[in-house]
Amino acid sequence: MGFAPVAAVAILLLGGLASLAAYTVAHDASQGELRRATQDAARRDAERTSTALTITSATYLNGPNRLTLLLTNTGSQVVETGDIDVVVDGVVRTSSIAYVRVGGSADAYWAPQETAEIRLDGITTKPARVAVVAHNGVTTYAGVA
Amino acid sequence: MASSVAAESILFIGAVIAATGFAGVLTAVTAGLATDLRADAQAEADASRADITIINDPARVTTSPNLVLYVKNTGSLSLDPSAMVILVDGALATAVTVDVLQSTDDTRLAPGDTAIVVLSQGVATGDHRVRVVSGPGAADDFAWSG
C-alpha cells in the first residue's frame, strides 16, 4: 500500500475531528444558553406566583393635590420599588410619584410584611380607583377614600 | 524506476488534494451547522427571557378617541417597543406614539420599564381583547368590557 492512501485517510480523519470538535463546542454552548434562559423564565414565573401586594389605604388630599397610598407586601417575594407603576383611574401616573418609602426610608427593596408609602403629587381631581403594579406585573387595586 | 516514482508522486499529490478538499468541505458545512445551531438556540433563549405585561386597569380603559395601552417589560431582556405588533379584536392596529416612561430613549424598553402606546384608532363601548407581541416572542393578552 502506498503512502498516498495513508495520507488521504489521515487528512480526512483530521478534518472529521475538527468538524466534530466545532459542532460539539457549539452544541454545548447552545444547550448551556438554553438551560440558563429556561431557568430564568422558571424563576420569574415562581417569583410572580409568590408576589402579592395589598393596598391598606388610599387617601386623597384636595389642597395639595396629593394621593397617598399605604401598602403591605403580603407575598413572600422582595419587590423592587424603582419599577413600581401606579394607575390612577385607568391612567398610568408613575411620573407623578413623589416618593416610595419603605419603613420611612427610600429603600430600593421592599421585603415581605413590610409597609410601603407611595405618594403621588399633581393629582388634580379626586380619583375613584387606583392600581399599583409591581416590577413583575403583579397588580393590586383599591378604591380611594 | 524514475517513472514509477513520478507516478507515485502524482498519485500522492492527487490523493492529498482530494482529501484536503473533502475535509475542507466537511469542515465548512459543519461550521455552518454550528453557527445555525447557536443562532437557533440564542433565539429560543431570548424568547424564554422576554416577557411583557399589559398593565391597563380593565375597569378603566381609555378607548376614545384613541385606545391607550400600558405595556410593562416584565422579562429580563430589553425590548424595542417600536417593533411591537398590536392586534385589537384580532385586527392589526397601528401605534401612533410609543413613549417609554421616565426615559429619553423610546426605542429601548428595559426590564421594569413601562411604555405608553397610543393607537391610531379607538374602540366602541363593549367587550374587547388586545394582544401585544413584542420582540422575540414576548406577548400578552388583555381583555375588558367597557
Interface residues (C-beta under 8 A of the other chain):
Chain A: G2 F3 A4 P5 A7 A8 V9 I11 L12 L14 G15 G16 A18 S19 L20 A22 Y23 V25 A26 H27 A29 S30 Q31 E33 L34 R36 A37 T38 D40 A41 R44 R48 E80 G82 D83 D85 V87 D89 G90 V91 V92 T94 S95 R129 A131 V133 H135 N136 G137 T139 Y141
Chain B: E8 L11 F12 G14 A15 V16 A18 A19 T20 F22 A23 G24 L26 T27 V29 T30 A31 L33 A34 T35 L37 R38 D40 A41 Q42 E44 A45 D46 S48 R49 D51 T53 I55 N56 D57 A59 R60 V61 T62 V68 Y70 K72 T74 G75 S76 L101 Q102 P111 G112 D113 T114 I116
